[in-house]
Amino acid sequence: MPRTARPASGAAVAAGTAAFSTACTRCPRLAGHLAEVRREYPDYHARPVAPFGDDSPQLLIVGLAPGMHGANRSGRPFTGDYAGILLYQTLHRYGYGSHAESLSADDALRLSGCRITNAVKCLPPENKPLPAEVRECNDYLSKELAALKPGTAVLALGTVAHQAVLRGLGLRLAAHGFAHGAQHDLPGPLKLFDSYHCSRYNTNTRRLTPTMFEQVFADIAAYLRRPNLQRPRPV
């Protein structure tokens, strides 16, 4: 397995997430778990994972959390694990990705018009963050959402990501229920799209098929093509 480059400890990332740091230890359980992972896998990133992609996106994708041998290893969201296969293939098909696969943080893949982040930036034990950890990390997502342009589409992959977006905007969770294929008008104005997570379990059990996933992206594309969509005037 190739060695992957790590961001410098404590390095701040994009302007919309200026408070985020790969040295964050705000959640003791997650910080302790990552310390154990670093001891067992010294070549892994094994730190909070920064968002990846365009700094001024038309589409923000929000996942759950880094996977053990994917983003936690590579240091880039959905990179190197099964969940990223369908995601990056679909992003490439819709013109957001320069390549159809994401193998490592230092490969040639670039995203245009799209940015990927997670509701929880650290690998959780058994891929299950605690509700308190989701809330603690929500401050970072809130800053990312606040930096979006009016008219941006937000894609939530799963219920946890969906609720994290609502919480990050200060909205009541009961006001917008999660359902695959659902669309929600949010303040900003932003448009929230829901999809089942593109995890191995969901795709293997056919709960989420490539056709279903592509339909969500087709809906997003139709929304972004709307001629009456309000966008900021060029400066």
C-alpha positions as CSV (number, residue, x, y, z in Angstrom):
1,M,0.0,0.0,0.0
2,P,1.6,3.3,-1.0
3,R,2.6,5.9,1.6
4,T,0.2,8.9,1.5
5,A,1.2,12.4,2.2
6,R,-0.2,14.0,5.4
7,P,-1.3,17.5,5.9
8,A,1.0,19.4,8.3
9,S,-0.2,19.1,11.9
10,G,-2.5,22.0,12.8
11,A,-2.7,23.3,9.2
12,A,-5.8,25.3,8.4
13,V,-7.7,24.6,5.2
14,A,-9.9,26.5,2.9
15,A,-11.3,29.9,3.8
16,G,-14.8,28.6,4.5
17,T,-13.4,26.3,7.1
18,A,-10.7,28.5,8.6
19,A,-11.3,27.1,12.1
20,F,-10.8,23.5,11.0
21,S,-7.5,21.8,11.8
22,T,-6.1,18.4,11.2
23,A,-4.8,18.6,14.8
24,C,-8.4,18.9,16.2
25,T,-8.9,16.8,19.4
26,R,-12.2,18.2,20.5
27,C,-13.8,14.7,20.8
28,P,-11.7,12.7,23.3
29,R,-13.1,9.3,22.1
30,L,-12.3,10.0,18.5
31,A,-8.9,11.5,19.3
32,G,-8.0,8.4,21.4
33,H,-9.2,6.1,18.6
34,L,-7.1,7.9,16.0
35,A,-4.0,7.7,18.3
36,E,-4.5,3.9,18.4
37,V,-4.9,3.7,14.6
38,R,-1.7,5.7,14.1
39,R,0.2,3.2,16.3
40,E,-1.1,0.3,14.4
41,Y,-0.9,1.9,10.9
42,P,1.9,4.5,11.0
43,D,1.6,5.2,7.3
44,Y,-2.1,6.2,7.6
45,H,-3.3,9.8,7.7
46,A,-5.3,8.9,10.8
47,R,-6.2,12.5,11.7
48,P,-9.2,14.7,11.0
49,V,-9.9,14.7,7.2
50,A,-10.2,18.1,5.4
51,P,-12.8,18.7,2.7
52,F,-11.7,18.2,-0.9
53,G,-12.5,20.0,-4.1
54,D,-13.5,23.4,-5.5
55,D,-13.3,26.3,-3.0
56,S,-16.4,27.9,-4.6
57,P,-18.6,24.9,-5.5
58,Q,-22.0,24.7,-7.2
59,L,-22.4,21.4,-5.4
60,L,-21.4,20.5,-1.8
61,I,-21.5,16.8,-1.0
62,V,-21.8,15.9,2.7
63,G,-20.9,12.3,3.8
64,L,-20.9,10.7,7.2
65,A,-17.3,10.2,8.3
66,P,-13.9,8.9,7.1
67,G,-13.7,5.2,6.5
68,M,-10.9,3.2,8.2
69,H,-9.0,2.1,5.1
70,G,-10.3,4.9,2.8
71,A,-10.2,8.6,3.8
72,N,-8.6,7.7,7.2
73,R,-5.8,6.1,5.3
74,S,-5.5,8.5,2.4
75,G,-6.4,11.8,4.0
76,R,-9.0,12.7,1.3
77,P,-12.8,12.1,1.5
78,F,-14.1,8.9,-0.1
79,T,-10.6,8.1,-1.4
80,G,-9.3,4.5,-1.4
81,D,-12.5,2.8,-0.2
82,Y,-15.5,1.1,-1.7
83,A,-17.9,4.0,-1.0
84,G,-15.8,6.2,-3.2
85,I,-16.2,4.0,-6.3
86,L,-19.7,4.9,-7.2
87,L,-19.3,8.5,-6.0
88,Y,-16.3,9.4,-8.1
89,Q,-17.6,7.5,-11.1
90,T,-20.8,9.5,-11.0
91,L,-18.9,12.8,-10.4
92,H,-16.8,12.1,-13.5
93,R,-19.9,11.2,-15.5
94,Y,-21.5,14.6,-14.6
95,G,-18.4,16.6,-15.3
96,Y,-17.3,17.3,-11.8
97,G,-14.3,15.0,-11.7
98,S,-11.2,14.9,-13.9
99,H,-11.0,11.2,-13.4
100,A,-13.5,8.4,-12.6
101,E,-11.6,7.1,-9.6
102,S,-9.9,8.4,-6.5
103,L,-6.9,6.3,-5.4
104,S,-4.7,8.5,-3.2
105,A,-4.5,12.1,-2.0
106,D,-1.6,12.8,-4.4
107,D,-3.1,11.4,-7.6
108,A,-4.1,13.5,-10.5
109,L,-7.8,13.8,-9.6
110,R,-9.3,17.3,-9.5
111,L,-12.9,18.4,-8.8
112,S,-14.4,21.4,-10.6
113,G,-17.7,22.9,-9.3
114,C,-17.9,20.3,-6.5
115,R,-16.6,20.0,-3.0
116,I,-16.8,16.9,-0.7
117,T,-16.8,17.0,3.1
118,N,-18.1,14.9,6.0
119,A,-20.5,15.5,8.9
120,V,-17.8,14.1,11.2
121,K,-14.2,14.8,10.2
122,C,-12.6,11.9,12.2
123,L,-12.8,8.1,11.9
124,P,-15.3,6.9,14.5
125,P,-15.0,3.4,16.1
126,E,-17.1,0.9,14.1
127,N,-18.0,3.7,11.7
128,K,-20.5,5.0,14.2
129,P,-20.0,8.5,15.6
130,L,-21.9,9.3,18.8
131,P,-24.6,12.0,18.6
132,A,-22.5,14.3,20.8
133,E,-19.5,13.9,18.4
134,V,-21.7,14.8,15.4
135,R,-22.9,17.9,17.3
136,E,-19.3,18.9,18.3
137,C,-18.1,18.6,14.7
138,N,-21.0,20.5,13.4
139,D,-19.3,23.9,14.0
140,Y,-17.0,23.1,11.1
141,L,-19.8,22.1,8.7
142,S,-21.7,25.2,9.7
143,K,-18.8,27.4,8.6
144,E,-18.6,25.5,5.3
145,L,-22.3,26.0,4.7
146,A,-22.1,29.7,5.5
147,A,-19.4,30.1,2.8
148,L,-21.6,28.8,0.0
149,K,-23.0,31.0,-2.7
150,P,-26.8,31.4,-3.0
151,G,-28.2,28.8,-5.3
152,T,-25.7,26.1,-4.3
153,A,-26.9,22.5,-4.2
154,V,-26.1,20.4,-1.1
155,L,-26.2,16.6,-1.4
156,A,-26.5,14.7,1.9
157,L,-25.5,11.1,1.8
158,G,-27.6,9.5,4.5
159,T,-29.7,10.6,7.5
160,V,-26.8,11.7,9.7
161,A,-25.4,14.0,7.0
162,H,-28.9,15.3,6.2
163,Q,-29.5,16.2,9.9
164,A,-26.0,17.7,10.2
165,V,-26.7,20.1,7.3
166,L,-30.0,21.2,9.0
167,R,-28.2,21.6,12.3
168,G,-25.4,23.6,10.6
169,L,-28.0,26.0,9.3
170,G,-29.8,26.3,12.6
171,L,-32.9,24.6,11.3
172,R,-35.3,22.2,13.2
173,L,-34.6,18.6,12.2
174,A,-38.4,17.9,12.1
175,A,-38.9,20.5,9.5
176,H,-37.2,18.5,6.7
177,G,-37.4,14.7,6.9
178,F,-34.8,12.6,5.1
179,A,-35.9,10.4,2.2
180,H,-33.9,9.2,-0.8
181,G,-34.5,11.5,-3.7
182,A,-36.1,14.2,-1.6
183,Q,-35.4,17.9,-2.2
184,H,-35.6,20.7,0.3
185,D,-35.6,24.5,-0.1
186,L,-33.3,25.9,2.6
187,P,-32.3,29.4,3.7
188,G,-29.4,31.0,1.8
189,P,-31.1,30.1,-0.5
190,L,-29.7,26.6,-0.8
191,K,-31.3,23.4,-2.1
192,L,-30.7,20.2,-0.2
193,F,-30.9,16.9,-2.0
194,D,-31.0,13.5,-0.2
195,S,-29.5,10.2,-1.2
196,Y,-28.8,6.9,0.5
197,H,-25.1,6.7,1.3
198,C,-23.1,5.0,-1.4
199,S,-21.7,2.5,1.1
200,R,-20.7,-1.1,0.3
201,Y,-23.7,-2.3,2.3
202,N,-26.2,-0.1,0.5
203,T,-24.9,-0.9,-3.0
204,N,-24.5,-4.6,-2.4
205,T,-28.0,-5.0,-1.0
206,R,-29.3,-2.8,-3.9
207,R,-30.8,-0.4,-1.5
208,L,-28.9,2.1,-3.6
209,T,-28.4,1.3,-7.3
210,P,-26.2,3.3,-9.8
211,T,-29.4,4.3,-11.5
212,M,-30.9,5.6,-8.3
213,F,-27.7,7.5,-7.5
214,E,-27.5,9.0,-11.0
215,Q,-31.1,10.2,-10.8
216,V,-30.2,12.3,-7.8
217,F,-27.4,13.8,-9.8
218,A,-29.7,14.4,-12.7
219,D,-32.1,16.2,-10.4
220,I,-29.1,18.3,-9.1
221,A,-28.1,19.1,-12.7
222,A,-31.6,20.2,-13.6
223,Y,-31.7,22.5,-10.6
224,L,-28.4,24.1,-11.4
225,R,-29.5,24.7,-15.0
226,R,-32.6,26.7,-13.9
227,P,-32.5,30.0,-15.8
228,N,-34.2,31.8,-12.9
229,L,-31.8,30.6,-10.3
230,Q,-30.5,33.5,-8.3
231,R,-26.8,33.7,-8.3
232,P,-24.4,36.4,-7.1
233,R,-23.5,39.0,-9.8
234,P,-19.9,38.8,-11.0
235,V,-17.7,41.3,-9.1
